[in-house]
């Protein structure tokens, strides 16, 4: 029970979830503020058209409606402006939410105080509080602070007027607790929705990544290569085919675990030399690189040690071909040309090794 309560009031949430909640709160304000603006404007127009005389009370009502119109227009403009940004600053959004909540709530306090003085119901105040509870998302601690401040200000105003005789303190405090609880429930509900949505997105992103990447080397795979063809067509491309010499012998002599280490180290070297977004495990011990940055590696071989085989060096053979492919078939002709060059290099390096 204690853990559930702690989670209910906790504000410790992940950044991605917080960003989702921030955008949801801004969207709520962007949708509701224009509605309030419209109805308040209609009410003001009706008031002006049906008023036979304009006294002090009428002036106060007009000023009050004008303030509401200004706050709603400001809320609409600011929320839309922030929503246009791809990345939201949580501090700015939270500050805006607090300011919007307090300004509109304190406006409703002033209206409520006038209604209280005229022995009328506090309908405007309660309507605004219900709207805030439904649409403005504040962290529990801010919710408690802001809502308590608003209710205390109204009560002190009524107390100063007639000792608060028109307010039942028990019902008033109960309404405060209900408002706070409703806002926290609403906030937690949005957080849980955001958590599920974020987790689903992460799962989808992981599936998308795994489908297009080799699990052993983390390089892109053949499926990713097919999808990347349009990104390199009509560009000057240098194609590199890279192969691990005597890879079968490495597996047979040292075991597949060492063979996997060789492939991972090869992939690490490839990513350090070339643009990792265009590096692929083409199959088995063959790797492919599509470089649009020119001929960045001109050697035909590369050797490196691995800890599991202290007495041997891993030898890579490299074949390359360059051109400007205009479609899928032309790109794969370049790949075939690089592959042919690779096997020419392998035959020579094998011959040199055997003659030693």
Wavefront OBJ file of the C-alpha trace (Angstrom):
o trace
v 0.000 0.000 0.000
v 2.858 2.342 0.911
v 4.633 1.713 -2.398
v 1.436 2.360 -4.354
v 0.902 5.665 -2.547
v 4.528 6.649 -3.127
v 4.220 5.885 -6.853
v 0.900 7.762 -6.992
v 2.410 11.018 -5.718
v 5.898 10.547 -7.189
v 7.196 12.983 -9.792
v 10.227 10.871 -10.726
v 9.551 9.882 -14.327
v 11.731 9.266 -17.367
v 12.613 12.082 -19.747
v 10.802 10.503 -22.704
v 7.669 10.046 -20.605
v 7.925 13.597 -19.273
v 8.235 14.938 -22.822
v 5.079 13.024 -23.783
v 3.182 14.455 -20.793
v 4.468 17.983 -21.492
v 3.276 17.826 -25.083
v -0.086 16.434 -23.962
v -0.581 19.281 -21.468
v 0.313 21.894 -24.091
v -2.065 20.237 -26.565
v -4.859 20.358 -23.976
v -4.321 24.080 -23.408
v -4.043 24.720 -27.158
v -7.459 23.066 -27.639
v -9.363 24.375 -24.606
v -8.120 27.980 -24.430
v -9.664 28.942 -27.821
v -12.991 27.402 -26.741
v -13.046 29.477 -23.542
v -11.966 32.500 -25.574
v -14.866 32.020 -27.993
v -17.591 31.607 -25.365
v -16.246 34.454 -23.235
v -16.175 36.699 -26.311
v -19.771 35.740 -27.177
v -20.856 36.391 -23.590
v -19.143 39.799 -23.612
v -20.793 40.737 -26.916
v -24.232 39.759 -25.591
v -23.550 41.724 -22.402
v -22.579 44.841 -24.376
v -25.521 44.601 -26.761
v -28.144 44.072 -24.077
v -26.808 46.598 -21.553
v -28.957 49.716 -21.278
v -26.522 51.682 -19.135
v -22.889 51.356 -18.182
v -22.098 51.930 -14.546
v -19.165 50.954 -12.349
v -20.367 47.354 -11.991
v -20.671 47.018 -15.772
v -17.176 48.398 -16.201
v -15.808 45.854 -13.740
v -17.546 43.030 -15.612
v -16.172 44.227 -18.961
v -12.664 44.514 -17.506
v -12.939 41.051 -15.988
v -14.077 39.509 -19.290
v -11.285 41.329 -21.127
v -8.706 39.861 -18.738
v -10.078 36.370 -19.380
v -9.937 36.940 -23.140
v -6.340 38.133 -22.859
v -5.273 35.133 -20.727
v -6.913 32.666 -23.104
v -5.394 34.348 -26.158
v -1.989 34.319 -24.467
v -2.382 30.650 -23.505
v -3.368 29.752 -27.075
v -0.451 31.620 -28.642
v 2.197 30.324 -26.222
v 1.049 26.694 -26.336
v 0.980 26.654 -30.148
v 4.396 28.309 -30.297
v 5.941 25.680 -27.999
v 4.210 22.780 -29.765
v 5.917 23.776 -33.017
v 9.279 22.901 -31.461
v 10.527 19.361 -32.003
v 12.181 19.236 -28.573
v 10.464 20.746 -25.542
v 12.259 22.190 -22.537
v 10.511 20.660 -19.528
v 11.312 23.633 -17.271
v 9.757 26.088 -19.731
v 6.647 23.943 -20.225
v 6.196 23.419 -16.501
v 6.638 27.136 -15.830
v 4.051 27.935 -18.492
v 1.593 25.386 -17.050
v 1.961 26.846 -13.547
v 1.573 30.429 -14.779
v -1.455 29.593 -16.915
v -3.072 27.683 -14.060
v -2.443 30.397 -11.476
v -3.435 33.323 -13.700
v -6.700 31.771 -14.851
v -7.455 30.463 -11.345
v -6.785 33.830 -9.685
v -8.990 35.451 -12.308
v -11.732 33.009 -11.294
v -11.050 33.946 -7.631
v -11.714 37.613 -8.428
v -14.952 36.664 -10.213
v -15.867 34.345 -7.349
v -15.260 37.112 -4.805
v -17.627 39.460 -6.683
v -20.230 36.702 -6.884
v -19.772 35.983 -3.187
v -20.351 39.660 -2.373
v -23.550 39.582 -4.420
v -24.756 36.400 -2.663
v -24.349 34.439 -5.890
v -22.903 30.955 -6.348
v -19.212 30.484 -7.115
v -19.946 28.761 -10.415
v -17.178 30.463 -12.408
v -14.561 29.561 -9.806
v -15.643 25.918 -9.630
v -15.915 25.647 -13.435
v -12.357 26.907 -13.859
v -11.066 24.481 -11.209
v -12.794 21.563 -12.927
v -11.291 22.635 -16.238
v -7.812 22.918 -14.698
v -8.145 19.463 -13.113
v -9.131 17.940 -16.458
v -6.693 19.622 -18.814
v -3.644 21.134 -17.083
v -1.075 18.497 -16.096
v 1.039 19.441 -13.084
v 3.366 17.296 -11.013
v 1.716 16.274 -7.702
v 3.801 18.637 -5.549
v 3.038 21.625 -7.799
v -0.592 20.597 -8.001
v -0.923 20.596 -4.210
v 0.878 23.938 -3.832
v -0.928 25.799 -6.626
v -4.408 24.495 -5.840
v -4.020 25.154 -2.116
v -2.850 28.721 -2.812
v -5.879 29.398 -5.027
v -8.397 27.997 -2.535
v -6.758 29.800 0.388
v -6.809 33.123 -1.473
v -10.537 32.785 -2.175
v -11.295 31.770 1.395
v -9.287 34.646 2.841
v -11.124 37.038 0.523
v -14.490 35.705 1.721
v -13.298 35.773 5.331
v -12.275 39.405 4.970
v -15.678 40.240 3.505
v -17.936 38.652 6.126
v -15.859 36.156 8.066
v -16.530 33.458 5.487
v -20.096 32.947 6.659
v -21.234 32.056 3.145
v -18.759 29.167 2.915
v -19.095 25.830 4.658
v -15.485 25.223 5.671
v -15.904 21.430 5.734
v -17.344 21.310 2.206
v -14.786 23.852 1.019
v -11.829 21.790 2.270
v -13.434 18.625 0.879
v -13.722 20.286 -2.527
v -10.069 21.310 -2.311
v -9.055 17.709 -1.585
v -11.231 16.402 -4.415
v -9.695 18.902 -6.852
v -6.141 18.011 -5.822
v -6.869 14.287 -5.982
v -8.484 14.664 -9.401
v -5.484 16.561 -10.767
v -3.040 13.963 -9.423
v -5.138 11.093 -10.798
v -5.260 12.819 -14.168
v -1.495 13.383 -14.113
v -0.745 9.783 -13.140
v -3.134 8.509 -15.811
v -1.270 10.481 -18.477
v 2.078 9.270 -17.111
v 0.946 5.633 -17.318
v -0.327 6.184 -20.863
v 2.971 7.817 -21.777
v 4.955 4.963 -20.216
v 3.036 2.383 -22.259
v 3.385 4.436 -25.425
v 7.109 4.989 -24.837
v 7.708 1.312 -24.116
v 5.822 0.346 -27.287
v 7.897 2.812 -29.311
v 11.124 1.423 -27.839
v 10.028 -2.121 -28.684
v 9.177 -1.121 -32.239
v 12.477 0.746 -32.596
v 14.356 -2.298 -31.304
v 12.541 -4.587 -33.737
v 13.231 -2.150 -36.572
v 16.915 -2.075 -35.584
v 17.255 -5.838 -35.190
v 15.650 -6.517 -38.573
v 18.206 -4.266 -40.277
v 21.355 -5.031 -38.278
v 23.599 -8.028 -37.783
v 23.386 -9.243 -34.199
v 27.062 -10.212 -33.900
v 28.803 -7.159 -35.371
v 26.043 -4.509 -35.097
v 26.694 -3.611 -38.737
v 23.789 -3.193 -41.119
v 22.644 -6.289 -43.019
v 21.497 -7.172 -46.538
v 17.951 -5.972 -45.901
v 19.269 -2.576 -44.834
v 21.469 -2.524 -47.937
v 18.435 -2.963 -50.201
v 16.674 -0.099 -48.396
v 19.759 2.134 -48.635
v 20.157 1.820 -52.399
v 18.185 5.057 -53.149
v 20.445 6.963 -50.726
v 23.570 6.321 -52.808
v 22.223 6.312 -56.379
v 23.336 9.202 -58.593
v 26.292 9.776 -56.258
v 29.995 9.084 -56.627
v 30.331 5.820 -54.697
v 33.422 3.832 -53.781
v 32.500 0.243 -52.966
v 34.747 -1.784 -50.666
v 34.468 -5.548 -50.268
v 36.402 -6.788 -47.244
v 37.108 -10.414 -46.407
v 38.860 -12.183 -43.514
v 41.630 -14.392 -44.877
v 41.725 -18.007 -43.666
v 38.583 -17.461 -41.583
v 37.571 -21.126 -41.829
v 40.984 -22.144 -40.512
v 40.588 -19.741 -37.595
v 37.258 -21.355 -36.681
v 38.646 -24.861 -37.054
v 41.810 -24.164 -35.099
v 40.619 -21.875 -32.312
v 36.860 -22.404 -32.214
v 33.821 -20.382 -33.225
v 34.043 -18.097 -30.181
v 37.402 -16.824 -31.418
v 35.976 -16.587 -34.931
v 33.206 -14.376 -33.579
v 35.813 -12.171 -31.903
v 37.608 -11.819 -35.224
v 34.376 -10.697 -36.921
v 33.589 -8.205 -34.137
v 37.102 -6.717 -34.255
v 36.891 -6.504 -38.039
v 33.578 -4.661 -37.774
v 35.057 -2.307 -35.151
v 37.939 -1.439 -37.480
v 35.590 -0.905 -40.434
v 33.405 1.493 -38.410
v 36.489 3.396 -37.279
v 37.605 3.991 -40.868
v 34.337 4.415 -42.755
v 30.927 5.966 -42.199
v 29.165 3.402 -39.984
v 25.809 4.108 -41.660
v 27.101 2.570 -44.906
v 28.898 -0.470 -43.456
v 27.317 -3.892 -43.904
v 27.963 -7.500 -43.021
v 27.464 -8.911 -46.464
v 27.578 -12.549 -45.437
v 29.809 -14.905 -43.460
v 33.219 -13.246 -43.206
v 32.558 -10.718 -45.991
v 31.859 -7.067 -45.322
v 30.665 -4.292 -47.613
v 31.197 -0.553 -47.410
v 29.540 2.084 -49.610
v 31.526 5.287 -49.313
v 30.247 8.579 -50.708
v 33.262 10.395 -49.193
v 35.708 9.265 -51.848
v 38.436 6.623 -51.706
v 39.151 6.945 -47.968
v 41.229 3.739 -47.663
v 43.632 2.930 -50.499
v 45.428 -0.160 -49.136
v 44.478 -3.651 -50.303
v 45.152 -5.363 -46.978
v 44.981 -4.676 -43.277
v 46.293 -6.720 -40.358
v 45.500 -6.556 -36.667
v 46.014 -8.753 -33.583
v 43.317 -10.177 -31.336
v 43.895 -11.158 -27.689
v 42.558 -14.704 -28.151
v 45.262 -15.520 -30.725
v 48.469 -13.900 -29.434
v 50.772 -15.578 -31.976
v 48.753 -14.807 -35.123
v 47.621 -11.675 -36.922
v 44.250 -11.360 -38.645
v 44.664 -10.465 -42.313
v 41.950 -8.644 -44.235
v 41.828 -8.462 -48.019
v 40.129 -5.447 -49.559
v 38.752 -4.994 -53.052
v 37.220 -1.770 -54.302
v 35.449 -0.272 -57.279
v 34.153 3.243 -57.905
v 31.417 4.737 -60.042
v 28.129 6.643 -60.157
v 25.294 4.086 -60.042
v 21.969 5.385 -61.312
v 19.833 2.493 -60.109
v 19.800 -0.740 -58.120
v 21.329 -2.878 -60.886
v 24.230 -0.491 -61.519
v 25.068 -0.391 -57.809
v 25.187 -4.174 -57.607
v 27.409 -4.274 -60.707
v 29.834 -2.073 -58.765
v 29.567 -4.461 -55.817
v 30.327 -7.393 -58.136
v 33.339 -5.512 -59.523
v 34.630 -4.851 -55.991
v 34.026 -8.508 -55.127
v 36.046 -9.638 -58.181
v 38.858 -7.300 -57.166
v 38.689 -8.714 -53.629
v 39.251 -12.270 -54.819
v 42.139 -11.089 -56.962
v 43.730 -9.585 -53.851
v 42.994 -12.755 -51.848
v 44.684 -14.988 -54.418
v 47.777 -12.820 -54.338
v 47.931 -12.590 -50.513
v 47.369 -16.345 -50.192
v 50.123 -16.993 -52.699
v 52.498 -14.675 -50.847
v 51.675 -16.380 -47.531
v 52.245 -19.874 -48.921
v 55.594 -18.914 -50.481
v 57.030 -17.673 -47.200
l 1 2 3 4 5 6 7 8 9 10 11 12 13 14 15 16 17 18 19 20 21 22 23 24 25 26 27 28 29 30 31 32 33 34 35 36 37 38 39 40 41 42 43 44 45 46 47 48 49 50 51 52 53 54 55 56 57 58 59 60 61 62 63 64 65 66 67 68 69 70 71 72 73 74 75 76 77 78 79 80 81 82 83 84 85 86 87 88 89 90 91 92 93 94 95 96 97 98 99 100 101 102 103 104 105 106 107 108 109 110 111 112 113 114 115 116 117 118 119 120 121 122 123 124 125 126 127 128 129 130 131 132 133 134 135 136 137 138 139 140 141 142 143 144 145 146 147 148 149 150 151 152 153 154 155 156 157 158 159 160 161 162 163 164 165 166 167 168 169 170 171 172 173 174 175 176 177 178 179 180 181 182 183 184 185 186 187 188 189 190 191 192 193 194 195 196 197 198 199 200 201 202 203 204 205 206 207 208 209 210 211 212 213 214 215 216 217 218 219 220 221 222 223 224 225 226 227 228 229 230 231 232 233 234 235 236 237 238 239 240 241 242 243 244 245 246 247 248 249 250 251 252 253 254 255 256 257 258 259 260 261 262 263 264 265 266 267 268 269 270 271 272 273 274 275 276 277 278 279 280 281 282 283 284 285 286 287 288 289 290 291 292 293 294 295 296 297 298 299 300 301 302 303 304 305 306 307 308 309 310 311 312 313 314 315 316 317 318 319 320 321 322 323 324 325 326 327 328 329 330 331 332 333 334 335 336 337 338 339 340 341 342 343 344 345 346 347 348 349 350 351 352 353 354 355 356
